[in-house]
Amino acid sequence: DIQMTQSPSSLSASVGDRVTITCRASQGISNDLGWYQQKPGKAPKRLIYAASSLQSGVPSRFSGSGSGTEFTLTISSLQPEDFAVYYCLQHNSYPITFGQGTRLEIK
Amino acid sequence: QVQLQQWGAGLLKPSETLSLTCAVYVDSFSGYHWTWIRQPPGKGLEWIGEIDHSGQTTYNPSLKSRVTMSVDTSMNQFSMRLTSLTAADTAVYYCARRLATVDYWGQGTRVTVSP
């Protein structure tokens, strides 16, 4: 199985901050990665696909980068609605696996 | 707009079988992987497995011995059964559509396994 390791596991930040979340794959996965945002009681929402493509309707302050084994999700200027849990997902090989999540909290 | 609507029993006893069904409201049912994902309380996401329109399945090895998925293309529905439930199967279960990444999700079904 491909292990996806997210860091940090939790993060406190303020509105307006720039935030970066990292996902490392235990082996190369090309750009077969997506990023998701999940709010309490809701299904995850896709933000990024193919490592760096922005999902339609998602604000441009979200961006993704990386290829191979290291990937980042960056929020350029945090807004109040961005406080949530973020997950990466790899679909390069079965079983499909998720990172363990990063909880983004208000400082 | 794609919509997935799921249903199934929410309270089950140990050793019982979980059955969930997901209806898909979409122009095309073929060409996608129809996926089940679960999330234990306060924990992360786990991919359970998926099925395509032809009925080809791929399961997570960790659950493979207990899970069965099926598809009804005439109704644009797909289903999952998970047998021999234990408390560790308590989770919110989501159906979802996947082409590469998962793009659309059902609303989730909270499943509790308790004596």
Chai-1 contact restraints between the chains, C-beta under 6 A:
chainA,res_idxA,chainB,res_idxB,connection_type,confidence,min_distance_angstrom,max_distance_angstrom,comment,restraint_id
A,G34,B,T101,contact,1.0,0.0,6.0,A-B,restraint_1
A,A43,B,Y94,contact,1.0,0.0,6.0,A-B,restraint_2
A,A43,B,W105,contact,1.0,0.0,6.0,A-B,restraint_3
A,A43,B,G108,contact,1.0,0.0,6.0,A-B,restraint_4
A,R46,B,D103,contact,1.0,0.0,6.0,A-B,restraint_5
A,Y49,B,T101,contact,1.0,0.0,6.0,A-B,restraint_6
A,Y87,B,L45,contact,1.0,0.0,6.0,A-B,restraint_7
A,L89,B,T101,contact,1.0,0.0,6.0,A-B,restraint_8
A,H91,B,A100,contact,1.0,0.0,6.0,A-B,restraint_9
A,H91,B,T101,contact,1.0,0.0,6.0,A-B,restraint_10
A,Y94,B,T58,contact,1.0,0.0,6.0,A-B,restraint_11
A,P95,B,W47,contact,1.0,0.0,6.0,A-B,restraint_12
A,P95,B,N60,contact,1.0,0.0,6.0,A-B,restraint_13
A,I96,B,W47,contact,1.0,0.0,6.0,A-B,restraint_14
A,F98,B,G44,contact,1.0,0.0,6.0,A-B,restraint_15
A,F98,B,L45,contact,1.0,0.0,6.0,A-B,restraint_16
A,Q100,B,G44,contact,1.0,0.0,6.0,A-B,restraint_17
A,G101,B,G44,contact,1.0,0.0,6.0,A-B,restraint_18
